[in-house]
Amino acid sequence: MPNFETVVVDTDLLIVGGGMSACGAAVEAAYWANKHGLRVTVVDKAAMDRSGAVAQGLSAINQYLGYAEGENTPEDYVRYVRQDLMGVSRDDLVYSIARHVDSTVHLFEKWGLPIWRDENGKVVRSGRWQIMISGESYKIIVAEAAKNAMKTLGEKGQIFERVFIVEPLVKDNRIVGAVGFSVRENKFYVFKAKAVLVGMGGAVHVFRPRSTGEGLGRSWYPPFNTGSSAYFTIRAGAEMTCQEVRFIPVRFKDAYGPVGAWFLLFQSEAKNAFGENYMVTRVDELKKWAPYGLTKPIPANLRNHLGLLDEREGKGPIYMHTEEAIARLVEKYPDEKVRKKKLKELESEAWEDFLDMTIAQALLWASQNIFPEEKPSEIAACEPYFIGSHSGASGAWVSGPEDLAPAEYFWGYGHMSTVKGLFCAGDASGACPHKFSSGSFTEGRIAAKEAIRFIVENNEEPQVDMAEVEALKERILKPLDIFEQYKNMTTDPNVNPNYIRPKQYMFRLQKIMDEYAGGVSKSFTTNKQLLERGLELLTMLKEDSEKLAAEDLHELMRCWENVHRTWQAEAHIRSVLFREETRWPGYYIRADFPNMDEENWKCFVNCRWDRNTGQWEVFKRPIITIID
């Protein structure tokens, strides 16, 4: 084994992650830690400036209520979220974030984020909840605020970048820290903490992506989000929720460009190859999914479902008619000069929508000679993702706020998991979707304030077993040893009977999930027999994970990213297998239970992995409505 220095860091609150929720947590934690003389440490696998789902930028903030302006209320938002998730969401958590999110957006603007405003100073909306921004540097602005907040703590505030957290440290169902390694130098880190806040994002590349060949690795959600939040919380023994609720966004094909602004701001229509708008021709299908299919807005999964029905009948490809939308907007101006000027503005906005957040789509348009004002572009359903902040809900089961949560949803501290001292935000917390960037930051703030309160009221030093740490260090660095031991036994180090390289392992995982858990190649359809076979193959794959080999630190990171993905995959298969209905057509269909069952399955499906026995338990939790 290469000589790795063990670096021990003592802190009070450990924030793991560098995306929007972690930045929100850092800003809020610094404020309250200062008041109590506490230490705060942030650890990010990447660099905070370009870390997380907003790394490449964003063209809109998707959660802004405009409550002070009398536009929407938190109650309105709770109803909207519950509707979009086919009745499955935590009212208390959604409300808690919604009542604070506007103040977060005001902070963003104060810090320098350009928010579009009209001649009267009102925000420019692309939809009821969305506001337009010039957001290429969105994440940089937010990360700078987080770093500045941490500086106010002086020596009691530390930020570690390029350090990959692998495993939690738990003592008697209380989190006491985490371990990981630097991806730049031979250092193994041990973080001892009185509380840990997880904000490590969701999971991509658990399923085989549509993009192959030269596009390999391209995805809608950031490819460096690899299921670390799920792995960390599962391995800590936390109860998880909504692990069956994967998210499949419809995006511009191949480069995954956003469609939201086109549907909402430009009022564009999607049609099949025969010019039929499936939202019109298949409206009767929505009746099967009452009451959710008969109420506006139509849930995202049902919109997906109608388009997929067209594709299954051979009516593809599906096109976004950008040229028709632009023509409609331009024809409102009778003066030719004004019309030409408006056309240029719209054309600019069309390209900016991609350049702000999905540059690859602009490149694809250019390479395919697409001018959005002249011809339509293909759209398609992506492969499945695991995400708790968008139209998905997977994550840890966390306590609600004391003033809102019913007794069944409250256990002392808001946004704390069922493991004492382990807090979750963003994609790490489940059953509260549609947080997006602003809500994730807000949830980070809420969770951090509660975590500091927890530390003040439970201020015991963490009891870390250093013998356990040494065993974890050996296990985590083992792929480096395996490669060194066996690399010369074959002429090609990629083909070796003694180990498996991380990319090969990832391909196997993706093939299993795609073919047995309802991926793209199966038109998002599965059944009991497929899921059970997938679980059998996944068990074999987990056994082979012990033979993962890494040539260097970067590959060591790739090894553990894939292990993290595998645990997210297992939680998903077990939860889909348990829920014997189809509640989210358009995300997945259980062919053996093709209908929605409100009587038996309007509930949360939760699961837990037992740290002591290594066994999984899957069970129901009730949905308690607090907002009518």
Buried (B, 14 or more C-beta within 10 A) or exposed (E): EEEBEEBEBBBBBBBBBBBBBBBBBBBBBBBBBBEEEBBBBBBBBBEBBBBBBBBBBBBBBBBBBBBEEEBBBBBBBBBBBBBBBBBBBBBBBBBBBBBBBBEBBEBBBEEEBBBBEEEEEEBBBBBBBBBBBBBBBBBBBBBBBBBEBBEEBEEBBBBBBBBBBBBBBBBEBBBBBBBBBBBEEBBBBBBBBBBBBBBBBBBBBBBBBBBEEEBEEBBBBBEBBBBBBBBBBBBBBBBBBBBBBBBBBBBBBBBBBBBBBBBBBBEBBBBBBEEEBBBEBBBEBBEEBEEBBEEEEBBBBBBBBBBBBBBEEEBBBBBBBBBBBBBBBBEEBEEEEEBEEBBEEBBEBBBBBBBBBBBBBBEBBEEEEBBBBEEBBBBBBBBBBBBBBBBBBBBBBBBBBEEBBEEEBBBEBBBBBBBBBBBBBBBBBBBBBBBBBBBBBBBBBBBBBBBBBBBBEBEEEBEBEEEBBEEBBEEBBBBBBBBBEBBEEEEEBEEBEEBBBBEBBBEBBBBBBBBBBBBBEBEBBBBBEBBEEBBEBBEEBBEBBEBBBBBEBEBBBBBBBBBBBBBBBBBBBBBBBBBEBBBBBBBBBBBEBEEBEBEEBBBBBBBBBEBEEEEBEBEBBEBBEBBE
